Amino acid sequence: MSRAGKVAIGLVSVAALLAALIGITWSDAGFLAHESARLGATAGVVPPAVTTCTPGVGGPHIVTLAPTAEGLPVTGYRVTQELDADLPADWTWAVGEAEGVPMTPWGDSFWPADQATVGFGIELPFLAGGSASGTTTIRAVGPGGWESAATTYDWSISASWGVVTSTCEAPVG
């Protein structure tokens, strides 16, 4: 056997010994040819909901929810209510139902795609004084939980000696 053959056998023996000592196991896996794959993908968009916000005096603010004709199908709506500051001490966020409309809780809520209107508002005592303001943000939700761009309304409620005024401004941004 040639010297090169003896060196090759020695190197293989040392490699096998090292592999055994450090726990490497040999397998029969290997690649004999080029492999490739193809993947096709299409993209869709969840368009923003068609919404309106009507201020309520003596009743809830009413928000309408409707899908647009284009884009992916809407599976529901996420409505987020945020206050700009704490409510006056004797004011509370309205919950439940008012005038036949379900009221959105403070924070995030999810509504099914067939929910056409939701409301929000603040309950305050007679002859209360003070004000509150915040934002209502609506996102249409599509398949897989994908969400549309947000539509945001600024709103306010003010009261002084039993006179209540409220606003719900056109979409911001």
C-alpha positions as CSV (number, residue, x, y, z in Angstrom):
1,M,0.0,0.0,0.0
2,S,1.3,3.4,-0.9
3,R,2.0,6.1,1.6
4,A,-0.9,8.2,0.4
5,G,-3.3,5.3,0.9
6,K,-2.0,4.8,4.4
7,V,-2.5,8.5,5.2
8,A,-6.1,8.4,3.7
9,I,-6.9,5.3,5.9
10,G,-5.4,7.0,8.9
11,L,-7.5,10.2,8.3
12,V,-10.7,8.2,7.9
13,S,-9.9,6.2,11.1
14,V,-9.2,9.4,13.1
15,A,-12.4,11.0,11.7
16,A,-14.5,7.9,12.6
17,L,-12.9,7.8,16.1
18,L,-13.6,11.5,16.7
19,A,-17.2,11.1,15.4
20,A,-17.8,8.2,17.8
21,L,-16.3,10.1,20.7
22,I,-18.5,13.3,20.2
23,G,-21.6,11.4,19.2
24,I,-21.9,12.0,15.5
25,T,-23.9,9.4,13.7
26,W,-23.7,8.7,10.0
27,S,-26.8,8.4,7.9
28,D,-27.5,7.3,4.3
29,A,-29.0,10.6,3.4
30,G,-27.6,12.5,0.6
31,F,-28.4,14.5,-2.5
32,L,-27.7,13.1,-5.9
33,A,-29.4,15.6,-8.1
34,H,-30.7,19.2,-8.1
35,E,-34.0,19.8,-6.4
36,S,-36.4,22.7,-6.9
37,A,-39.9,23.8,-5.9
38,R,-42.4,26.3,-7.1
39,L,-44.9,28.2,-5.0
40,G,-47.7,30.4,-6.2
41,A,-49.4,33.0,-4.1
42,T,-52.1,35.7,-4.6
43,A,-52.7,38.6,-2.4
44,G,-56.0,40.2,-1.4
45,V,-56.8,43.3,0.6
46,V,-59.3,43.7,3.5
47,P,-60.8,47.1,2.6
48,P,-61.8,49.5,5.4
49,A,-65.5,49.3,6.5
50,V,-68.0,51.8,5.2
51,T,-69.0,53.6,8.4
52,T,-70.8,56.5,9.8
53,C,-70.9,58.0,13.3
54,T,-74.0,59.8,14.4
55,P,-73.7,61.7,17.8
56,G,-76.5,61.0,20.3
57,V,-78.0,63.4,22.7
58,G,-80.0,61.6,25.3
59,G,-79.1,58.3,23.6
60,P,-76.1,56.5,22.3
61,H,-73.7,57.6,19.5
62,I,-74.6,55.2,16.6
63,V,-71.9,53.7,14.4
64,T,-72.9,51.9,11.2
65,L,-70.8,49.0,9.9
66,A,-70.8,47.8,6.3
67,P,-68.3,46.0,4.1
68,T,-67.2,47.6,0.8
69,A,-67.9,45.8,-2.5
70,E,-64.2,45.1,-3.3
71,G,-61.6,43.1,-1.6
72,L,-61.6,40.1,0.6
73,P,-64.9,39.1,2.4
74,V,-65.4,40.7,5.8
75,T,-65.8,38.2,8.7
76,G,-66.3,40.8,11.3
77,Y,-65.4,44.2,12.7
78,R,-63.0,45.2,15.5
79,V,-64.1,48.3,17.3
80,T,-61.8,50.1,19.8
81,Q,-63.0,52.7,22.2
82,E,-60.4,54.9,23.9
83,L,-60.9,57.8,26.3
84,D,-58.6,60.9,26.1
85,A,-58.7,61.1,30.0
86,D,-60.5,59.6,32.9
87,L,-64.3,60.1,33.1
88,P,-65.6,62.5,35.7
89,A,-66.2,60.7,39.0
90,D,-70.0,60.2,38.6
91,W,-70.0,59.3,34.9
92,T,-69.8,55.7,33.6
93,W,-69.3,54.0,30.3
94,A,-72.6,52.7,29.0
95,V,-72.9,48.9,28.5
96,G,-75.5,46.5,27.4
97,E,-78.1,47.8,24.9
98,A,-79.6,51.2,24.3
99,E,-82.5,52.0,21.9
100,G,-82.2,48.4,20.5
101,V,-78.5,48.8,19.7
102,P,-75.7,46.8,21.4
103,M,-73.2,49.1,23.1
104,T,-69.5,48.6,22.6
105,P,-67.4,48.2,25.7
106,W,-64.5,50.4,26.5
107,G,-61.4,49.0,24.8
108,D,-61.5,46.3,22.1
109,S,-64.6,44.4,21.0
110,F,-65.3,42.1,18.0
111,W,-68.6,42.2,16.1
112,P,-69.8,39.7,13.5
113,A,-70.0,40.7,9.8
114,D,-73.8,40.9,9.9
115,Q,-73.8,43.5,12.7
116,A,-75.0,46.7,11.0
117,T,-74.9,49.1,13.9
118,V,-73.3,49.4,17.3
119,G,-73.6,52.2,19.8
120,F,-71.5,53.8,22.6
121,G,-72.0,56.4,25.2
122,I,-71.6,57.6,28.7
123,E,-74.2,57.5,31.5
124,L,-74.2,60.6,33.6
125,P,-76.4,61.9,36.4
126,F,-79.1,64.5,35.9
127,L,-77.7,68.1,36.0
128,A,-74.2,66.7,35.8
129,G,-71.4,68.9,34.6
130,G,-68.2,67.9,32.9
131,S,-66.9,66.6,29.6
132,A,-65.3,63.5,28.1
133,S,-63.7,62.8,24.7
134,G,-62.1,60.0,22.9
135,T,-61.8,58.0,19.7
136,T,-63.7,55.2,18.1
137,T,-61.6,53.1,15.8
138,I,-63.1,50.6,13.4
139,R,-61.2,47.9,11.5
140,A,-62.8,45.4,9.1
141,V,-61.5,41.8,9.7
142,G,-61.1,39.4,6.9
143,P,-60.1,35.7,6.5
144,G,-57.3,34.6,8.7
145,G,-57.7,37.6,11.0
146,W,-56.2,40.1,8.5
147,E,-57.4,43.6,9.3
148,S,-58.1,46.6,7.2
149,A,-56.7,50.1,7.7
150,A,-58.4,51.9,10.6
151,T,-61.2,54.4,10.3
152,T,-61.1,56.6,13.4
153,Y,-63.7,59.1,14.7
154,D,-63.1,61.7,17.3
155,W,-66.0,62.2,19.7
156,S,-66.9,64.3,22.7
157,I,-69.7,64.6,25.2
158,S,-70.2,67.7,27.4
159,A,-72.8,68.5,30.0
160,S,-73.7,71.6,32.0
161,W,-76.8,71.9,34.2
162,G,-78.7,69.3,32.3
163,V,-77.7,70.5,28.8
164,V,-75.8,67.8,27.0
165,T,-74.0,68.3,23.7
166,S,-72.0,65.7,21.8
167,T,-70.0,65.3,18.6
168,C,-68.7,62.5,16.5
169,E,-66.4,64.0,13.8
170,A,-65.8,62.6,10.3
171,P,-63.0,60.1,9.9
172,V,-59.6,61.3,10.9
173,G,-56.5,60.2,8.9
